[in-house]
Every structure is written in C-alpha cells, then in structure tokens.
C-alpha cells in the first residue's frame, strides 16, 4: 500500500477517528482513502481524496501518526513495507509498526434518497439527551428515537426527569418496529461528531443508524433494551398553565439555589392571581404572570428546574403545574421541546 495526501486533511480526519478508537484502519478506494475506527457499537467512517500508487490497507495506532503530522505543511506519503509503515513528510522519514489487524465493519452508504436534518437543531437535542443520566441506584435507560409525523423525536429520561425534542425532517425515514434505542454514551459521540451549521443526512439499515455529514459518517448500533411509556409524563390535562420569561425564571431559581443550605431541599413555587412567587425560607421573589385562577403550590428541586430551563432555548416558556404527584412540565412555545420532572414529594415521571 502506498499513497500521499495533504497532511492537514489526514490530521483532521485522524482527530475525529480517534475519538472513537485509537486503532484505525486506512484503506484505499477508487477516489482516495477511507478511514475507519470502531468501538462499542459506534463506527466512524470518512472518505478523503488522495493520490494512490498501490492499493491496500493498514491498521495503525493513530496517535503516533497524528503527532508526526501535527502542524506539518504539505503532503505526507505513507507506504506499507511488510510489517512496517513508512511515513515521509518534508525531509523527515518515520518508521512505525503496523498494528495487529482488527475486524472492522464496513458500512456501505447507499445512493439515497436520505432524510435531511438541520444540524443546529439536532446537536442541542442530542447533547441534552446524553446529559440526563440516572443516579447510581437507579436503572439507566437508553435514549429513544422515534418518528412522529415528519419529525424525529428524541426522548431521554432518568425516571425522575424527562426530556424530548421534535426535530423536523425533510424526506422519509423509518425505524424497524417504529422506534430505536441508543446508549447514552453513544449519544455523546454523536454530539462530538455533529457540527453547528448546515445539514446532515440519516440512513437506516437493519439495526444501524448512519449520520452522514459531508464525506464522513457516524454509524451507531441500536441499543438492546426497553423504554418506559412516557405518555403520562407529558400529559398536561388538568394542569395549570402559565407563560413566563425563561431567563427571569432561570436567574431567580439560580439565586434561590445559591442560598439553599441543603442540596436536596426544595424551592416553593406559589401561583396566585397575577404573579408567581418563588420562595425559600424567608426569601422570595415574584414574577408577574397572566393568571386569574385558583392558587396552586408545589415544591421543586432547583437543580432539576435549572437543568430543564437550560435545555429549552426559547425566550418564553410554558410552565404546566398541578400538584406534588404530577410532573412539572415545561414546554417551548412551539411545543417542539418538552422537559418534565417530578416535584418534591412525588415519585417517578
């Protein structure tokens, strides 16, 4: 195997590949080279333009090659000679040992058409979903992906809090069995892979989801497990609904948390005509709201509320409350993002 490629292009590709696994496979293709790395149900695959003189494949510890070509201008030549990999860049020459061969799965991306998703909407939903982790004494659920009309719904829970986001999708897609579950650790890999601009495409084959971004793809296997029925956690029937300024409520809750002496303690939320009172002991703040119904009181964990408010990016959010046995449900004004969590004294969502 022998090829040459721009050092910066190879460096950037290795930076992404070794986030999955330090062992990578580089092989030639008709248009250049393909780089693969795989670990625990996640695979990175990227195709890059290169000048190929001799076809073949190598397995290599990417960290060594990555450091050799760091900040090096021009092209790098790579040549496999028996069990050695010779790297030539500028006037320098390095000899590395080839790694033992690993079984890498090769994902063959079809010709489409693929479903298209806005990266700027998908990335924050993935990031929040991955961050909802259960305490050590609770069962850890995966993250649910399901199709809702023309949207991809991502649902995550730790049995106390629940978050979902509906991301519009252009084009058709279908999960086997209507939905799929992914490990939360793998959601973090998706978040690292996604950019903040442009679009990505999704391709579903068997028990794998491919997220295609330009000439690169991240392939994630479905997680073998169940997911609880979350319909009751997002049911707003019988709740009292108010619209509040997100930043105001977030700032007040942070101040109340800062003066709390007990991490497990709660903050009192008292809704009365024309205002929402947020209180802790003898301290209180008030927010003017459009409300004329009966008084409602609940106690909320401030950290749970802060996390929920951070997950919702709208200037104004809709807050639905009922009693200590029913979830506090926060919704974006367009209804596409929802956070729900139990008040203090309640059980699971």
Buried (B, 14 or more C-beta within 10 A) or exposed (E): BBBBBBBBBBBEBBEBBBBBBBBBBBBBEEEBBBBBBBBEBBBBBBBBEBEBEEEEBBBBBBEBBBEBBEEBEEBBBBBBEEEEBBBBBEEEEBEBEBBEEEEBEEBEBEEEEBBBBBBBBBBBBBBBBBBBEBEEEEEBBBBBBBBEEEBBBBBBBBBBBBBBBBBEBEEEBEBEEEBBBBBBBBBBBBBBBBEEEEBBBBBBEEBBBBBBBEBBBBBBBBBEEEBBEBEEBBBBEEBBEBBBBBEBBBEBBBBBBEEBEEEEBBBBBBBBEEEBBBBBEEEBBBBEBEBEEEEBBBBBBBBBBBBBBEBBEBEBBBBBBBBBEBBBBBBBBEEBBBBBBBBBEBEBB
